[in-house]
Amino acid sequence: MSEDNISFGEAIGDEDYGLIVCSKTGKLKGIWVPDGNDDEVIPDSVAKICVHFFGVDPNNDNERIIQ
């Protein structure tokens, strides 16, 4: 495995989803959604990670879940 650093944009493909986590707090900072998928539902596997670890449902208009 190479130790070279690559950017976030270089690490994901055109159809990939990605999560950006703030290193100091461990909070979810952002969700990368592929171009053209703004109106589509985020896949269950990605949504479940967001709900379980960050208390946010990206497929819910209200976003926050009561913890």
mmCIF file as Biopython writes it, N, C-alpha, C and O atoms, coordinates in Angstrom:
data_model
#
loop_
_atom_site.group_PDB
_atom_site.id
_atom_site.type_symbol
_atom_site.label_atom_id
_atom_site.label_alt_id
_atom_site.label_comp_id
_atom_site.label_asym_id
_atom_site.label_entity_id
_atom_site.label_seq_id
_atom_site.pdbx_PDB_ins_code
_atom_site.Cartn_x
_atom_site.Cartn_y
_atom_site.Cartn_z
_atom_site.occupancy
_atom_site.B_iso_or_equiv
_atom_site.auth_seq_id
_atom_site.auth_asym_id
_atom_site.pdbx_PDB_model_num
ATOM 1   N N  . MET A ? 1  ? 0.840   -1.179 0.000   1.0 0.0 1  A 1 
ATOM 2   C CA . MET A ? 1  ? 0.000   0.000  0.000   1.0 0.0 1  A 1 
ATOM 3   C C  . MET A ? 1  ? 0.883   1.239  0.000   1.0 0.0 1  A 1 
ATOM 4   O O  . MET A ? 1  ? 1.827   1.330  0.784   1.0 0.0 1  A 1 
ATOM 5   N N  . SER A ? 2  ? 0.588   2.168  -0.853  1.0 0.0 2  A 1 
ATOM 6   C CA . SER A ? 2  ? 1.373   3.378  -0.982  1.0 0.0 2  A 1 
ATOM 7   C C  . SER A ? 2  ? 1.099   4.336  0.167   1.0 0.0 2  A 1 
ATOM 8   O O  . SER A ? 2  ? -0.020  4.397  0.674   1.0 0.0 2  A 1 
ATOM 9   N N  . GLU A ? 3  ? 2.100   5.073  0.572   1.0 0.0 3  A 1 
ATOM 10  C CA . GLU A ? 3  ? 1.934   6.061  1.631   1.0 0.0 3  A 1 
ATOM 11  C C  . GLU A ? 3  ? 1.703   7.456  1.069   1.0 0.0 3  A 1 
ATOM 12  O O  . GLU A ? 3  ? 1.655   8.426  1.826   1.0 0.0 3  A 1 
ATOM 13  N N  . ASP A ? 4  ? 1.560   7.570  -0.251  1.0 0.0 4  A 1 
ATOM 14  C CA . ASP A ? 4  ? 1.300   8.860  -0.874  1.0 0.0 4  A 1 
ATOM 15  C C  . ASP A ? 4  ? -0.106  9.324  -0.524  1.0 0.0 4  A 1 
ATOM 16  O O  . ASP A ? 4  ? -1.047  8.530  -0.500  1.0 0.0 4  A 1 
ATOM 17  N N  . ASN A ? 5  ? -0.236  10.606 -0.255  1.0 0.0 5  A 1 
ATOM 18  C CA . ASN A ? 5  ? -1.550  11.171 0.034   1.0 0.0 5  A 1 
ATOM 19  C C  . ASN A ? 5  ? -2.271  11.486 -1.263  1.0 0.0 5  A 1 
ATOM 20  O O  . ASN A ? 5  ? -1.664  11.974 -2.216  1.0 0.0 5  A 1 
ATOM 21  N N  . ILE A ? 6  ? -3.581  11.203 -1.299  1.0 0.0 6  A 1 
ATOM 22  C CA . ILE A ? 6  ? -4.408  11.581 -2.437  1.0 0.0 6  A 1 
ATOM 23  C C  . ILE A ? 6  ? -5.570  12.400 -1.902  1.0 0.0 6  A 1 
ATOM 24  O O  . ILE A ? 6  ? -5.952  12.261 -0.740  1.0 0.0 6  A 1 
ATOM 25  N N  . SER A ? 7  ? -6.124  13.244 -2.740  1.0 0.0 7  A 1 
ATOM 26  C CA . SER A ? 7  ? -7.246  14.074 -2.314  1.0 0.0 7  A 1 
ATOM 27  C C  . SER A ? 7  ? -8.528  13.243 -2.250  1.0 0.0 7  A 1 
ATOM 28  O O  . SER A ? 7  ? -8.609  12.150 -2.811  1.0 0.0 7  A 1 
ATOM 29  N N  . PHE A ? 8  ? -9.507  13.780 -1.567  1.0 0.0 8  A 1 
ATOM 30  C CA . PHE A ? 8  ? -10.806 13.115 -1.465  1.0 0.0 8  A 1 
ATOM 31  C C  . PHE A ? 8  ? -11.399 12.907 -2.851  1.0 0.0 8  A 1 
ATOM 32  O O  . PHE A ? 8  ? -11.924 11.836 -3.155  1.0 0.0 8  A 1 
ATOM 33  N N  . GLY A ? 9  ? -11.313 13.927 -3.684  1.0 0.0 9  A 1 
ATOM 34  C CA . GLY A ? 9  ? -11.843 13.843 -5.038  1.0 0.0 9  A 1 
ATOM 35  C C  . GLY A ? 9  ? -11.172 12.781 -5.888  1.0 0.0 9  A 1 
ATOM 36  O O  . GLY A ? 9  ? -11.810 12.172 -6.747  1.0 0.0 9  A 1 
ATOM 37  N N  . GLU A ? 10 ? -9.890  12.558 -5.651  1.0 0.0 10 A 1 
ATOM 38  C CA . GLU A ? 10 ? -9.165  11.525 -6.388  1.0 0.0 10 A 1 
ATOM 39  C C  . GLU A ? 10 ? -9.514  10.125 -5.872  1.0 0.0 10 A 1 
ATOM 40  O O  . GLU A ? 10 ? -9.377  9.144  -6.603  1.0 0.0 10 A 1 
ATOM 41  N N  . ALA A ? 11 ? -9.957  10.032 -4.637  1.0 0.0 11 A 1 
ATOM 42  C CA . ALA A ? 11 ? -10.206 8.728  -4.013  1.0 0.0 11 A 1 
ATOM 43  C C  . ALA A ? 11 ? -11.532 8.107  -4.405  1.0 0.0 11 A 1 
ATOM 44  O O  . ALA A ? 11 ? -11.692 6.889  -4.320  1.0 0.0 11 A 1 
ATOM 45  N N  . ILE A ? 12 ? -12.487 8.922  -4.832  1.0 0.0 12 A 1 
ATOM 46  C CA . ILE A ? 12 ? -13.800 8.369  -5.148  1.0 0.0 12 A 1 
ATOM 47  C C  . ILE A ? 12 ? -14.098 8.525  -6.637  1.0 0.0 12 A 1 
ATOM 48  O O  . ILE A ? 12 ? -13.620 9.442  -7.305  1.0 0.0 12 A 1 
ATOM 49  N N  . GLY A ? 13 ? -14.910 7.584  -7.125  1.0 0.0 13 A 1 
ATOM 50  C CA . GLY A ? 13 ? -15.275 7.585  -8.536  1.0 0.0 13 A 1 
ATOM 51  C C  . GLY A ? 13 ? -16.547 8.368  -8.796  1.0 0.0 13 A 1 
ATOM 52  O O  . GLY A ? 13 ? -17.157 8.921  -7.881  1.0 0.0 13 A 1 
ATOM 53  N N  . ASP A ? 14 ? -16.934 8.404  -10.062 1.0 0.0 14 A 1 
ATOM 54  C CA . ASP A ? 14 ? -18.097 9.180  -10.493 1.0 0.0 14 A 1 
ATOM 55  C C  . ASP A ? 14 ? -19.413 8.719  -9.880  1.0 0.0 14 A 1 
ATOM 56  O O  . ASP A ? 14 ? -20.345 9.515  -9.762  1.0 0.0 14 A 1 
ATOM 57  N N  . GLU A ? 15 ? -19.508 7.457  -9.488  1.0 0.0 15 A 1 
ATOM 58  C CA . GLU A ? 15 ? -20.755 6.923  -8.947  1.0 0.0 15 A 1 
ATOM 59  C C  . GLU A ? 15 ? -20.656 6.593  -7.462  1.0 0.0 15 A 1 
ATOM 60  O O  . GLU A ? 15 ? -21.558 5.967  -6.906  1.0 0.0 15 A 1 
ATOM 61  N N  . ASP A ? 16 ? -19.561 7.010  -6.814  1.0 0.0 16 A 1 
ATOM 62  C CA . ASP A ? 16 ? -19.331 6.693  -5.406  1.0 0.0 16 A 1 
ATOM 63  C C  . ASP A ? 16 ? -19.967 7.716  -4.474  1.0 0.0 16 A 1 
ATOM 64  O O  . ASP A ? 16 ? -20.103 8.893  -4.810  1.0 0.0 16 A 1 
ATOM 65  N N  . TYR A ? 17 ? -20.351 7.238  -3.302  1.0 0.0 17 A 1 
ATOM 66  C CA . TYR A ? 17 ? -20.771 8.103  -2.204  1.0 0.0 17 A 1 
ATOM 67  C C  . TYR A ? 17 ? -19.606 8.172  -1.230  1.0 0.0 17 A 1 
ATOM 68  O O  . TYR A ? 17 ? -18.790 7.251  -1.181  1.0 0.0 17 A 1 
ATOM 69  N N  . GLY A ? 18 ? -19.514 9.236  -0.461  1.0 0.0 18 A 1 
ATOM 70  C CA . GLY A ? 18 ? -18.439 9.355  0.503   1.0 0.0 18 A 1 
ATOM 71  C C  . GLY A ? 18 ? -18.890 10.137 1.723   1.0 0.0 18 A 1 
ATOM 72  O O  . GLY A ? 18 ? -19.803 10.960 1.649   1.0 0.0 18 A 1 
ATOM 73  N N  . LEU A ? 19 ? -18.244 9.871  2.837   1.0 0.0 19 A 1 
ATOM 74  C CA . LEU A ? 19 ? -18.523 10.588 4.076   1.0 0.0 19 A 1 
ATOM 75  C C  . LEU A ? 19 ? -17.278 11.356 4.480   1.0 0.0 19 A 1 
ATOM 76  O O  . LEU A ? 19 ? -16.164 10.844 4.370   1.0 0.0 19 A 1 
ATOM 77  N N  . ILE A ? 20 ? -17.464 12.581 4.946   1.0 0.0 20 A 1 
ATOM 78  C CA . ILE A ? 20 ? -16.360 13.385 5.454   1.0 0.0 20 A 1 
ATOM 79  C C  . ILE A ? 20 ? -16.607 13.534 6.954   1.0 0.0 20 A 1 
ATOM 80  O O  . ILE A ? 20 ? -17.644 14.039 7.384   1.0 0.0 20 A 1 
ATOM 81  N N  . VAL A ? 21 ? -15.630 13.084 7.734   1.0 0.0 21 A 1 
ATOM 82  C CA . VAL A ? 21 ? -15.755 13.103 9.189   1.0 0.0 21 A 1 
ATOM 83  C C  . VAL A ? 21 ? -14.723 14.067 9.748   1.0 0.0 21 A 1 
ATOM 84  O O  . VAL A ? 21 ? -13.551 14.021 9.374   1.0 0.0 21 A 1 
ATOM 85  N N  . CYS A ? 22 ? -15.158 14.934 10.638  1.0 0.0 22 A 1 
ATOM 86  C CA . CYS A ? 22 ? -14.270 15.892 11.266  1.0 0.0 22 A 1 
ATOM 87  C C  . CYS A ? 22 ? -13.329 15.150 12.220  1.0 0.0 22 A 1 
ATOM 88  O O  . CYS A ? 22 ? -13.791 14.467 13.134  1.0 0.0 22 A 1 
ATOM 89  N N  . SER A ? 23 ? -12.041 15.276 12.020  1.0 0.0 23 A 1 
ATOM 90  C CA . SER A ? 23 ? -11.066 14.480 12.777  1.0 0.0 23 A 1 
ATOM 91  C C  . SER A ? 23 ? -11.023 14.817 14.261  1.0 0.0 23 A 1 
ATOM 92  O O  . SER A ? 23 ? -10.785 13.931 15.082  1.0 0.0 23 A 1 
ATOM 93  N N  . LYS A ? 24 ? -11.242 16.052 14.617  1.0 0.0 24 A 1 
ATOM 94  C CA . LYS A ? 24 ? -11.125 16.437 16.029  1.0 0.0 24 A 1 
ATOM 95  C C  . LYS A ? 24 ? -12.325 16.007 16.864  1.0 0.0 24 A 1 
ATOM 96  O O  . LYS A ? 24 ? -12.172 15.689 18.043  1.0 0.0 24 A 1 
ATOM 97  N N  . THR A ? 25 ? -13.515 15.994 16.270  1.0 0.0 25 A 1 
ATOM 98  C CA . THR A ? 25 ? -14.719 15.673 17.037  1.0 0.0 25 A 1 
ATOM 99  C C  . THR A ? 25 ? -15.350 14.348 16.641  1.0 0.0 25 A 1 
ATOM 100 O O  . THR A ? 25 ? -16.151 13.800 17.399  1.0 0.0 25 A 1 
ATOM 101 N N  . GLY A ? 26 ? -15.011 13.827 15.480  1.0 0.0 26 A 1 
ATOM 102 C CA . GLY A ? 26 ? -15.616 12.595 15.001  1.0 0.0 26 A 1 
ATOM 103 C C  . GLY A ? 26 ? -17.031 12.782 14.488  1.0 0.0 26 A 1 
ATOM 104 O O  . GLY A ? 26 ? -17.724 11.799 14.227  1.0 0.0 26 A 1 
ATOM 105 N N  . LYS A ? 27 ? -17.477 14.027 14.336  1.0 0.0 27 A 1 
ATOM 106 C CA . LYS A ? 27 ? -18.820 14.304 13.830  1.0 0.0 27 A 1 
ATOM 107 C C  . LYS A ? 27 ? -18.821 14.260 12.306  1.0 0.0 27 A 1 
ATOM 108 O O  . LYS A ? 27 ? -17.810 14.526 11.656  1.0 0.0 27 A 1 
ATOM 109 N N  . LEU A ? 28 ? -19.981 13.917 11.758  1.0 0.0 28 A 1 
ATOM 110 C CA . LEU A ? 28 ? -20.151 13.912 10.312  1.0 0.0 28 A 1 
ATOM 111 C C  . LEU A ? 28 ? -20.103 15.342 9.805   1.0 0.0 28 A 1 
ATOM 112 O O  . LEU A ? 28 ? -20.869 16.197 10.251  1.0 0.0 28 A 1 
ATOM 113 N N  . LYS A ? 29 ? -19.202 15.594 8.876   1.0 0.0 29 A 1 
ATOM 114 C CA . LYS A ? 29 ? -19.028 16.939 8.342   1.0 0.0 29 A 1 
ATOM 115 C C  . LYS A ? 29 ? -19.716 17.099 6.998   1.0 0.0 29 A 1 
ATOM 116 O O  . LYS A ? 29 ? -20.159 18.195 6.654   1.0 0.0 29 A 1 
ATOM 117 N N  . GLY A ? 30 ? -19.812 16.005 6.225   1.0 0.0 30 A 1 
ATOM 118 C CA . GLY A ? 30 ? -20.449 16.104 4.924   1.0 0.0 30 A 1 
ATOM 119 C C  . GLY A ? 30 ? -20.656 14.756 4.285   1.0 0.0 30 A 1 
ATOM 120 O O  . GLY A ? 30 ? -20.009 13.772 4.642   1.0 0.0 30 A 1 
ATOM 121 N N  . ILE A ? 31 ? -21.566 14.725 3.338   1.0 0.0 31 A 1 
ATOM 122 C CA . ILE A ? 31 ? -21.851 13.521 2.564   1.0 0.0 31 A 1 
ATOM 123 C C  . ILE A ? 31 ? -21.632 13.864 1.095   1.0 0.0 31 A 1 
ATOM 124 O O  . ILE A ? 31 ? -22.252 14.790 0.572   1.0 0.0 31 A 1 
ATOM 125 N N  . TRP A ? 32 ? -20.761 13.127 0.439   1.0 0.0 32 A 1 
ATOM 126 C CA . TRP A ? 32 ? -20.514 13.291 -0.990  1.0 0.0 32 A 1 
ATOM 127 C C  . TRP A ? 32 ? -21.564 12.485 -1.729  1.0 0.0 32 A 1 
ATOM 128 O O  . TRP A ? 32 ? -21.694 11.281 -1.507  1.0 0.0 32 A 1 
ATOM 129 N N  . VAL A ? 33 ? -22.309 13.133 -2.601  1.0 0.0 33 A 1 
ATOM 130 C CA . VAL A ? 33 ? -23.335 12.481 -3.412  1.0 0.0 33 A 1 
ATOM 131 C C  . VAL A ? 33 ? -22.921 12.647 -4.871  1.0 0.0 33 A 1 
ATOM 132 O O  . VAL A ? 33 ? -22.614 13.758 -5.303  1.0 0.0 33 A 1 
ATOM 133 N N  . PRO A ? 34 ? -22.911 11.552 -5.636  1.0 0.0 34 A 1 
ATOM 134 C CA . PRO A ? 34 ? -22.488 11.653 -7.040  1.0 0.0 34 A 1 
ATOM 135 C C  . PRO A ? 34 ? -23.316 12.668 -7.823  1.0 0.0 34 A 1 
ATOM 136 O O  . PRO A ? 34 ? -24.494 12.877 -7.532  1.0 0.0 34 A 1 
ATOM 137 N N  . ASP A ? 35 ? -22.690 13.295 -8.818  1.0 0.0 35 A 1 
ATOM 138 C CA . ASP A ? 35 ? -23.393 14.249 -9.688  1.0 0.0 35 A 1 
ATOM 139 C C  . ASP A ? 35 ? -24.618 13.589 -10.301 1.0 0.0 35 A 1 
ATOM 140 O O  . ASP A ? 35 ? -24.581 12.432 -10.719 1.0 0.0 35 A 1 
ATOM 141 N N  . GLY A ? 36 ? -25.704 14.351 -10.344 1.0 0.0 36 A 1 
ATOM 142 C CA . GLY A ? 36 ? -26.931 13.856 -10.954 1.0 0.0 36 A 1 
ATOM 143 C C  . GLY A ? 36 ? -27.796 13.037 -10.019 1.0 0.0 36 A 1 
ATOM 144 O O  . GLY A ? 36 ? -28.866 12.582 -10.425 1.0 0.0 36 A 1 
ATOM 145 N N  . ASN A ? 37 ? -27.371 12.833 -8.776  1.0 0.0 37 A 1 
ATOM 146 C CA . ASN A ? 37 ? -28.138 12.020 -7.830  1.0 0.0 37 A 1 
ATOM 147 C C  . ASN A ? 37 ? -28.754 12.857 -6.720  1.0 0.0 37 A 1 
ATOM 148 O O  . ASN A ? 37 ? -29.160 12.307 -5.696  1.0 0.0 37 A 1 
ATOM 149 N N  . ASP A ? 38 ? -28.836 14.169 -6.895  1.0 0.0 38 A 1 
ATOM 150 C CA . ASP A ? 38 ? -29.344 15.043 -5.842  1.0 0.0 38 A 1 
ATOM 151 C C  . ASP A ? 38 ? -30.766 14.713 -5.413  1.0 0.0 38 A 1 
ATOM 152 O O  . ASP A ? 38 ? -31.100 14.876 -4.239  1.0 0.0 38 A 1 
ATOM 153 N N  . ASP A ? 39 ? -31.606 14.257 -6.323  1.0 0.0 39 A 1 
ATOM 154 C CA . ASP A ? 39 ? -33.000 13.966 -5.992  1.0 0.0 39 A 1 
ATOM 155 C C  . ASP A ? 39 ? -33.235 12.508 -5.624  1.0 0.0 39 A 1 
ATOM 156 O O  . ASP A ? 39 ? -34.339 12.145 -5.219  1.0 0.0 39 A 1 
ATOM 157 N N  . GLU A ? 40 ? -32.212 11.669 -5.758  1.0 0.0 40 A 1 
ATOM 158 C CA . GLU A ? 40 ? -32.366 10.254 -5.462  1.0 0.0 40 A 1 
ATOM 159 C C  . GLU A ? 40 ? -32.132 9.974  -3.991  1.0 0.0 40 A 1 
ATOM 160 O O  . GLU A ? 40 ? -31.492 10.755 -3.286  1.0 0.0 40 A 1 
ATOM 161 N N  . VAL A ? 41 ? -32.655 8.859  -3.543  1.0 0.0 41 A 1 
ATOM 162 C CA . VAL A ? 41 ? -32.466 8.424  -2.164  1.0 0.0 41 A 1 
ATOM 163 C C  . VAL A ? 41 ? -31.048 7.883  -2.014  1.0 0.0 41 A 1 
ATOM 164 O O  . VAL A ? 41 ? -30.551 7.155  -2.873  1.0 0.0 41 A 1 
ATOM 165 N N  . ILE A ? 42 ? -30.410 8.251  -0.912  1.0 0.0 42 A 1 
ATOM 166 C CA . ILE A ? 42 ? -29.073 7.724  -0.609  1.0 0.0 42 A 1 
ATOM 167 C C  . ILE A ? 42 ? -29.228 6.252  -0.255  1.0 0.0 42 A 1 
ATOM 168 O O  . ILE A ? 42 ? -30.147 5.899  0.484   1.0 0.0 42 A 1 
ATOM 169 N N  . PRO A ? 43 ? -28.357 5.381  -0.762  1.0 0.0 43 A 1 
ATOM 170 C CA . PRO A ? 43 ? -28.478 3.938  -0.524  1.0 0.0 43 A 1 
ATOM 171 C C  . PRO A ? 43 ? -28.585 3.591  0.965   1.0 0.0 43 A 1 
ATOM 172 O O  . PRO A ? 43 ? -27.993 4.256  1.815   1.0 0.0 43 A 1 
ATOM 173 N N  . ASP A ? 44 ? -29.353 2.536  1.262   1.0 0.0 44 A 1 
ATOM 174 C CA . ASP A ? 44 ? -29.577 2.117  2.643   1.0 0.0 44 A 1 
ATOM 175 C C  . ASP A ? 44 ? -28.287 1.896  3.424   1.0 0.0 44 A 1 
ATOM 176 O O  . ASP A ? 44 ? -28.206 2.269  4.594   1.0 0.0 44 A 1 
ATOM 177 N N  . SER A ? 45 ? -27.282 1.298  2.797   1.0 0.0 45 A 1 
ATOM 178 C CA . SER A ? 45 ? -26.040 1.016  3.522   1.0 0.0 45 A 1 
ATOM 179 C C  . SER A ? 45 ? -25.372 2.304  3.992   1.0 0.0 45 A 1 
ATOM 180 O O  . SER A ? 45 ? -24.856 2.355  5.108   1.0 0.0 45 A 1 
ATOM 181 N N  . VAL A ? 46 ? -25.372 3.339  3.164   1.0 0.0 46 A 1 
ATOM 182 C CA . VAL A ? 46 ? -24.784 4.622  3.549   1.0 0.0 46 A 1 
ATOM 183 C C  . VAL A ? 46 ? -25.663 5.305  4.588   1.0 0.0 46 A 1 
ATOM 184 O O  . VAL A ? 46 ? -25.154 5.851  5.567   1.0 0.0 46 A 1 
ATOM 185 N N  . ALA A ? 47 ? -26.974 5.279  4.384   1.0 0.0 47 A 1 
ATOM 186 C CA . ALA A ? 47 ? -27.896 5.899  5.336   1.0 0.0 47 A 1 
ATOM 187 C C  . ALA A ? 47 ? -27.811 5.239  6.713   1.0 0.0 47 A 1 
ATOM 188 O O  . ALA A ? 47 ? -27.864 5.927  7.732   1.0 0.0 47 A 1 
ATOM 189 N N  . LYS A ? 48 ? -27.680 3.916  6.748   1.0 0.0 48 A 1 
ATOM 190 C CA . LYS A ? 48 ? -27.583 3.206  8.035   1.0 0.0 48 A 1 
ATOM 191 C C  . LYS A ? 48 ? -26.325 3.596  8.801   1.0 0.0 48 A 1 
ATOM 192 O O  . LYS A ? 48 ? -26.366 3.729  10.024  1.0 0.0 48 A 1 
ATOM 193 N N  . ILE A ? 49 ? -25.216 3.780  8.107   1.0 0.0 49 A 1 
ATOM 194 C CA . ILE A ? 49 ? -23.985 4.238  8.759   1.0 0.0 49 A 1 
ATOM 195 C C  . ILE A ? 49 ? -24.213 5.621  9.363   1.0 0.0 49 A 1 
ATOM 196 O O  . ILE A ? 49 ? -23.825 5.877  10.503  1.0 0.0 49 A 1 
ATOM 197 N N  . CYS A ? 50 ? -24.841 6.508  8.600   1.0 0.0 50 A 1 
ATOM 198 C CA . CYS A ? 50 ? -25.103 7.867  9.080   1.0 0.0 50 A 1 
ATOM 199 C C  . CYS A ? 50 ? -26.019 7.861  10.301  1.0 0.0 50 A 1 
ATOM 200 O O  . CYS A ? 50 ? -25.791 8.607  11.253  1.0 0.0 50 A 1 
ATOM 201 N N  . VAL A ? 51 ? -27.037 7.035  10.274  1.0 0.0 51 A 1 
ATOM 202 C CA . VAL A ? 51 ? -27.976 6.950  11.396  1.0 0.0 51 A 1 
ATOM 203 C C  . VAL A ? 51 ? -27.291 6.355  12.616  1.0 0.0 51 A 1 
ATOM 204 O O  . VAL A ? 51 ? -27.370 6.915  13.709  1.0 0.0 51 A 1 
ATOM 205 N N  . HIS A ? 52 ? -26.622 5.228  12.438  1.0 0.0 52 A 1 
ATOM 206 C CA . HIS A ? 52 ? -26.029 4.508  13.563  1.0 0.0 52 A 1 
ATOM 207 C C  . HIS A ? 52 ? -24.901 5.288  14.234  1.0 0.0 52 A 1 
ATOM 208 O O  . HIS A ? 52 ? -24.867 5.391  15.460  1.0 0.0 52 A 1 
ATOM 209 N N  . PHE A ? 53 ? -23.994 5.828  13.457  1.0 0.0 53 A 1 
ATOM 210 C CA . PHE A ? 53 ? -22.805 6.455  14.031  1.0 0.0 53 A 1 
ATOM 211 C C  . PHE A ? 53 ? -22.931 7.963  14.261  1.0 0.0 53 A 1 
ATOM 212 O O  . PHE A ? 53 ? -22.275 8.512  15.146  1.0 0.0 53 A 1 
ATOM 213 N N  . PHE A ? 54 ? -23.780 8.638  13.461  1.0 0.0 54 A 1 
ATOM 214 C CA . PHE A ? 54 ? -23.820 10.091 13.534  1.0 0.0 54 A 1 
ATOM 215 C C  . PHE A ? 54 ? -25.185 10.656 13.920  1.0 0.0 54 A 1 
ATOM 216 O O  . PHE A ? 54 ? -25.305 11.862 14.132  1.0 0.0 54 A 1 
ATOM 217 N N  . GLY A ? 55 ? -26.228 9.806  14.018  1.0 0.0 55 A 1 
ATOM 218 C CA . GLY A ? 55 ? -27.551 10.273 14.408  1.0 0.0 55 A 1 
ATOM 219 C C  . GLY A ? 55 ? -28.226 11.147 13.368  1.0 0.0 55 A 1 
ATOM 220 O O  . GLY A ? 55 ? -29.084 11.965 13.698  1.0 0.0 55 A 1 
ATOM 221 N N  . VAL A ? 56 ? -27.840 10.976 12.113  1.0 0.0 56 A 1 
ATOM 222 C CA . VAL A ? 56 ? -28.406 11.764 11.024  1.0 0.0 56 A 1 
ATOM 223 C C  . VAL A ? 56 ? -28.928 10.811 9.953   1.0 0.0 56 A 1 
ATOM 224 O O  . VAL A ? 56 ? -28.221 9.902  9.518   1.0 0.0 56 A 1 
ATOM 225 N N  . ASP A ? 57 ? -30.182 11.032 9.532   1.0 0.0 57 A 1 
ATOM 226 C CA . ASP A ? 57 ? -30.738 10.244 8.440   1.0 0.0 57 A 1 
ATOM 227 C C  . ASP A ? 57 ? -30.729 11.101 7.178   1.0 0.0 57 A 1 
ATOM 228 O O  . ASP A ? 57 ? -31.547 12.012 7.052   1.0 0.0 57 A 1 
ATOM 229 N N  . PRO A ? 58 ? -29.824 10.829 6.247   1.0 0.0 58 A 1 
ATOM 230 C CA . PRO A ? 58 ? -29.738 11.668 5.052   1.0 0.0 58 A 1 
ATOM 231 C C  . PRO A ? 58 ? -30.948 11.551 4.133   1.0 0.0 58 A 1 
ATOM 232 O O  . PRO A ? 58 ? -31.099 12.356 3.213   1.0 0.0 58 A 1 
ATOM 233 N N  . ASN A ? 59 ? -31.807 10.571 4.361   1.0 0.0 59 A 1 
ATOM 234 C CA . ASN A ? 59 ? -33.018 10.406 3.543   1.0 0.0 59 A 1 
ATOM 235 C C  . ASN A ? 59 ? -34.246 10.996 4.214   1.0 0.0 59 A 1 
ATOM 236 O O  . ASN A ? 59 ? -35.360 10.837 3.715   1.0 0.0 59 A 1 
ATOM 237 N N  . ASN A ? 60 ? -34.059 11.676 5.338   1.0 0.0 60 A 1 
ATOM 238 C CA . ASN A ? 60 ? -35.158 12.276 6.077   1.0 0.0 60 A 1 
ATOM 239 C C  . ASN A ? 60 ? -35.045 13.794 5.939   1.0 0.0 60 A 1 
ATOM 240 O O  . ASN A ? 60 ? -33.978 14.361 6.169   1.0 0.0 60 A 1 
ATOM 241 N N  . ASP A ? 61 ? -36.121 14.437 5.571   1.0 0.0 61 A 1 
ATOM 242 C CA . ASP A ? 61 ? -36.094 15.896 5.404   1.0 0.0 61 A 1 
ATOM 243 C C  . ASP A ? 61 ? -35.722 16.618 6.696   1.0 0.0 61 A 1 
ATOM 244 O O  . ASP A ? 61 ? -35.139 17.702 6.656   1.0 0.0 61 A 1 
ATOM 245 N N  . ASN A ? 62 ? -36.055 16.020 7.846   1.0 0.0 62 A 1 
ATOM 246 C CA . ASN A ? 62 ? -35.741 16.641 9.127   1.0 0.0 62 A 1 
ATOM 247 C C  . ASN A ? 62 ? -34.296 16.401 9.551   1.0 0.0 62 A 1 
ATOM 248 O O  . ASN A ? 62 ? -33.820 17.057 10.477  1.0 0.0 62 A 1 
ATOM 249 N N  . GLU A ? 63 ? -33.601 15.502 8.917   1.0 0.0 63 A 1 
ATOM 250 C CA . GLU A ? 63 ? -32.199 15.143 9.097   1.0 0.0 63 A 1 
ATOM 251 C C  . GLU A ? 63 ? -31.868 14.556 10.462  1.0 0.0 63 A 1 
ATOM 252 O O  . GLU A ? 63 ? -31.360 13.436 10.512  1.0 0.0 63 A 1 
ATOM 253 N N  . ARG A ? 64 ? -32.117 15.225 11.544  1.0 0.0 64 A 1 
ATOM 254 C CA . ARG A ? 64 ? -31.715 14.755 12.864  1.0 0.0 64 A 1 
ATOM 255 C C  . ARG A ? 64 ? -32.663 13.697 13.385  1.0 0.0 64 A 1 
ATOM 256 O O  . ARG A ? 64 ? -33.873 13.760 13.168  1.0 0.0 64 A 1 
ATOM 257 N N  . ILE A ? 65 ? -32.102 12.737 14.068  1.0 0.0 65 A 1 
ATOM 258 C CA . ILE A ? 65 ? -32.869 11.681 14.715  1.0 0.0 65 A 1 
ATOM 259 C C  . ILE A ? 65 ? -32.739 11.876 16.218  1.0 0.0 65 A 1 
ATOM 260 O O  . ILE A ? 65 ? -31.659 12.211 16.706  1.0 0.0 65 A 1 
ATOM 261 N N  . ILE A ? 66 ? -33.802 11.676 16.941  1.0 0.0 66 A 1 
ATOM 262 C CA . ILE A ? 66 ? -33.736 11.780 18.396  1.0 0.0 66 A 1 
ATOM 263 C C  . ILE A ? 66 ? -32.902 10.632 18.915  1.0 0.0 66 A 1 
ATOM 264 O O  . ILE A ? 66 ? -33.179 9.468  18.627  1.0 0.0 66 A 1 
ATOM 265 N N  . GLN A ? 67 ? -31.880 10.964 19.682  1.0 0.0 67 A 1 
ATOM 266 C CA . GLN A ? 67 ? -30.983 9.932  20.204  1.0 0.0 67 A 1 
ATOM 267 C C  . GLN A ? 67 ? -31.297 9.625  21.639  1.0 0.0 67 A 1 
ATOM 268 O O  . GLN A ? 67 ? -30.642 8.778  22.247  1.0 0.0 67 A 1 
#
